[in-house]
Amino acid sequence: MDPKDRAATLVEALPYMQRFADKTIVVKYGGAAQVQKELHAPFAQDIILLKYIGINIVVVHGGGPQIGDTLTKLGKASEFVEGLRVTDEETVGVVEMVLAGSTNKGIVRLINQHGGKAVGLSGSDAGLTSATKLTLSRTGDDGAETQYDLGQVGEVSRVDPAIILHLTGGGFIPVIAPLGVGEDGKVYNINADSAAGAVAGALGAEKFILLTDVPGILDEEGGLMSTLNRDDINGLKASGVIKGGMLPKVDACLGALAGGVNKAHIVDGRVPHAVLLELFTDEGIGTEILA
């Protein structure tokens, strides 16, 4: 790259660095960005750079493939209902072991290896995430309603951000596993997108960035829609353009916006340095969602 182009890139980033200094940004880390080894270092570098320029960065991660691999090794089959993992008492132990254990600590080590100061958390720590059992019911074509028991699958009822604020204020990068605790003391497996959106809302984050394996939200012809608002999203859901695995992601974004987040972004995590490209370039990448 020509030196002038390098300088222009830095100058382009400057107003965004100034705008986001001392603000909070929540990143949901998952998909290819979390699984493909060649994307690990770029992600860690992005997170550390944000912290060094004064941004309070918080990472919430998934771990579905890792849970599935561990269950297979233990001889236990994975069962899903509408994309949600059925989590019985035996399975929830594996889920907690993988999410709060090997996966969470692996991400912490990755960030620390590249010069960061990351600390792992789960919803159990300091009352971070309270959860209730998720009830899933669907009405069939015949009008009959079917109830699905997913076991210890939950949804966020409350996030207490005190421990996160304590860590970010001390210069640390919280890395959060999507688990919650019910009033009954049971651990609940929570969809990582939903958990991340709830954390972003509780923190009143400036931005919520959700890393995915697609360029963003696509229209009927497969074109990227760069900016959408709540009404646009609801219309696209009603028409079936937004469907399947994208539904929980847009719902997480809408939930974060309702909680006070300024903007949400669905970004292609397969692109190296996707977080920096979204935050510090005029065009950005992916889909920006406004309230």
C-alpha positions in Angstrom: 0.0 0.0 0.0 1.2 3.5 -0.8 2.2 5.5 2.3 -0.4 8.1 1.4 -3.1 5.5 1.3 -2.0 4.2 4.7 -2.2 7.7 6.1 -5.6 8.2 4.6 -6.8 5.1 6.2 -5.7 6.3 9.6 -7.2 9.7 9.1 -10.5 8.1 8.1 -10.5 6.2 11.3 -9.7 9.2 13.6 -13.2 10.7 14.0 -14.6 7.2 14.8 -11.9 6.6 17.4 -12.8 10.0 19.0 -16.5 9.3 18.9 -16.3 5.9 20.5 -13.7 6.7 23.2 -15.0 5.8 26.7 -18.1 4.2 25.1 -19.1 0.5 25.4 -19.2 -1.9 22.5 -20.5 -5.4 22.8 -19.4 -8.0 20.3 -21.1 -11.4 19.9 -18.3 -13.8 18.8 -19.4 -16.9 16.9 -19.6 -18.7 13.7 -16.6 -19.0 11.4 -14.8 -16.2 13.3 -14.8 -18.4 16.3 -14.2 -21.8 14.6 -11.6 -21.0 11.8 -8.1 -20.7 13.2 -6.9 -18.3 10.6 -9.6 -15.8 11.9 -8.6 -16.0 15.5 -5.6 -13.7 15.5 -7.4 -10.9 13.5 -10.3 -11.0 16.0 -8.1 -10.8 19.0 -6.1 -7.9 17.5 -9.3 -6.0 16.8 -10.5 -6.5 20.3 -7.2 -5.4 21.9 -6.9 -2.3 19.6 -10.4 -1.2 20.7 -9.4 -1.5 24.3 -6.1 0.4 23.8 -7.8 3.4 22.3 -10.2 3.7 25.2 -13.3 1.7 24.2 -14.9 -0.5 26.8 -15.1 -3.8 24.8 -17.2 -6.7 26.0 -17.3 -10.1 24.2 -20.1 -12.6 24.4 -19.5 -15.9 22.7 -21.3 -19.0 21.4 -20.1 -22.6 21.3 -22.7 -24.8 19.6 -20.2 -26.7 17.4 -17.9 -27.3 20.4 -20.9 -28.6 22.5 -22.0 -30.9 19.7 -18.4 -32.3 19.3 -18.2 -33.0 23.0 -21.6 -34.7 23.2 -20.6 -36.9 20.2 -17.4 -38.0 22.0 -19.4 -38.9 25.0 -21.8 -40.9 22.9 -24.8 -38.6 23.4 -26.8 -37.5 20.4 -27.7 -33.8 19.9 -31.4 -33.0 19.6 -32.8 -29.7 18.3 -36.3 -28.2 18.1 -36.5 -25.2 15.7 -32.7 -24.6 16.0 -32.7 -24.8 19.9 -30.7 -27.5 21.6 -32.8 -29.7 23.8 -30.8 -29.6 27.1 -31.7 -32.2 29.7 -30.0 -32.5 33.0 -27.1 -34.5 31.7 -26.6 -32.3 28.7 -26.6 -29.0 30.6 -23.6 -30.3 32.5 -21.8 -30.7 29.3 -23.0 -27.3 28.0 -21.7 -25.6 31.1 -18.4 -27.5 31.0 -17.8 -26.5 27.3 -19.2 -22.9 27.4 -17.9 -21.7 30.7 -14.8 -24.0 30.6 -12.9 -24.9 27.5 -14.5 -22.5 25.0 -14.5 -19.5 27.3 -11.0 -20.0 28.6 -9.7 -20.6 25.0 -11.0 -17.2 24.0 -9.5 -15.6 27.1 -6.1 -17.2 26.3 -6.4 -16.0 22.7 -6.9 -12.4 23.7 -4.3 -12.5 26.4 -1.8 -14.2 24.0 -2.0 -11.1 21.8 -1.5 -8.6 24.6 -4.9 -8.1 26.1 -6.2 -8.5 29.6 -9.3 -10.7 29.3 -11.3 -12.3 32.1 -13.8 -15.1 31.6 -17.3 -15.0 33.0 -20.6 -16.9 32.8 -24.1 -15.9 33.8 -23.4 -17.6 37.2 -20.7 -15.1 38.2 -21.8 -12.3 40.6 -25.5 -12.8 39.6 -24.7 -11.6 36.0 -27.5 -13.3 34.1 -30.8 -14.4 35.6 -32.9 -16.7 33.4 -36.3 -18.3 33.2 -37.2 -21.5 31.5 -38.0 -21.0 27.8 -41.4 -22.1 26.8 -41.8 -23.0 23.1 -45.3 -23.5 21.7 -46.4 -23.7 18.1 -49.8 -23.7 16.5 -50.2 -26.2 13.6 -52.2 -25.9 10.4 -55.1 -27.6 12.2 -55.1 -25.0 14.9 -53.8 -27.4 17.6 -51.1 -26.0 19.8 -48.0 -28.1 20.6 -45.8 -27.5 23.6 -42.1 -28.4 23.4 -40.1 -29.2 26.5 -36.5 -28.1 25.8 -35.3 -28.9 29.3 -32.9 -26.4 30.8 -33.0 -23.9 27.9 -33.7 -20.4 29.1 -34.2 -16.9 28.2 -32.7 -13.8 29.9 -34.9 -12.2 32.5 -32.3 -9.8 33.9 -28.7 -8.8 33.5 -26.8 -7.2 36.4 -23.9 -5.4 34.7 -22.1 -4.6 37.9 -19.3 -7.2 37.5 -18.8 -6.2 33.8 -18.5 -2.5 34.7 -16.0 -3.3 37.5 -13.9 -5.2 35.0 -14.0 -2.7 32.1 -13.3 0.1 34.6 -10.2 -1.8 35.7 -8.8 -2.2 32.1 -10.0 -5.7 31.6 -11.9 -7.3 28.7 -14.9 -9.4 29.9 -15.5 -12.6 27.9 -19.0 -13.9 28.7 -20.4 -17.4 28.2 -24.2 -17.4 27.5 -25.5 -19.2 30.6 -28.1 -18.0 33.1 -29.3 -19.1 36.5 -32.9 -19.4 37.5 -34.6 -18.7 40.8 -34.5 -22.5 41.3 -30.7 -22.4 41.2 -30.6 -24.3 37.9 -28.3 -23.4 35.1 -30.0 -22.6 31.8 -28.5 -22.7 28.3 -29.3 -19.4 26.5 -29.1 -18.6 22.9 -25.8 -16.7 22.5 -27.3 -14.0 20.2 -30.1 -13.3 22.7 -27.6 -13.3 25.6 -25.3 -10.9 23.8 -28.2 -8.5 22.9 -29.4 -8.6 26.6 -25.9 -7.7 27.8 -25.6 -4.9 25.3 -29.0 -3.5 26.4 -28.2 -3.7 30.1 -24.9 -1.8 29.5 -26.6 0.8 27.3 -23.8 0.1 24.8 -23.0 2.5 22.0 -22.9 -0.4 19.5 -23.8 -4.1 19.4 -21.9 -6.0 16.7 -23.0 -9.5 15.9 -20.5 -11.6 13.9 -22.2 -14.1 11.4 -21.3 -16.3 8.5 -23.2 -14.1 5.9 -22.5 -10.6 4.6 -25.5 -9.2 6.5 -29.2 -9.1 5.9 -29.9 -9.9 2.3 -32.9 -9.0 0.2 -34.9 -11.4 -2.0 -32.3 -11.1 -4.8 -29.5 -11.8 -2.4 -28.3 -8.2 -2.3 -27.0 -6.7 1.0 -29.2 -4.2 2.7 -26.8 -1.8 4.4 -29.2 0.1 6.7 -32.6 -1.0 8.2 -34.8 0.2 11.0 -37.2 -1.6 13.3 -40.2 -1.2 10.9 -38.1 -2.5 8.0 -37.1 -5.6 10.0 -40.7 -6.3 11.0 -41.8 -6.1 7.4 -39.0 -8.4 6.2 -39.9 -10.9 8.9 -43.6 -10.8 7.9 -42.8 -11.3 4.2 -40.4 -14.2 4.9 -37.3 -12.5 3.6 -35.8 -12.7 7.1 -36.2 -16.3 8.3 -34.4 -19.3 9.8 -31.2 -18.7 11.6 -31.3 -14.9 10.9 -34.5 -14.5 13.1 -32.8 -14.9 16.5 -30.0 -12.5 15.3 -32.4 -9.7 14.3 -34.5 -10.3 17.4 -31.3 -9.9 19.5 -30.5 -6.7 17.7 -34.0 -5.3 18.2 -33.9 -6.3 21.9 -30.6 -4.5 22.3 -32.0 -1.4 20.7 -35.0 -1.5 22.9 -32.6 -1.7 25.9 -30.9 1.6 24.9 -28.2 0.5 22.4 -27.6 3.2 19.9 -27.0 1.0 16.8 -26.7 -2.7 16.1 -24.7 -4.3 13.3 -24.9 -7.8 11.7 -21.4 -8.3 10.2 -19.6 -11.0 8.2 -17.2 -12.5 10.7 -15.5 -14.5 7.9 -13.8 -11.2 6.8 -10.5 -10.6 8.7 -10.7 -7.6 11.0 -14.5 -7.3 10.4 -14.9 -5.4 13.7 -12.4 -2.7 12.7 -13.8 -2.4 9.2 -17.3 -1.8 10.6 -16.3 0.7 13.2 -13.6 2.7 11.6 -14.4 3.0 7.9 -16.9 5.4 6.3 -18.7 2.6 4.4 -18.5 -0.1 7.1 -19.6 -3.6 6.3 -22.7 -5.7 6.9 -26.1 -4.4 7.9 -26.7 -1.5 10.3 -29.9 -1.7 12.3 -31.4 1.5 13.8 -34.2 1.9 16.3 
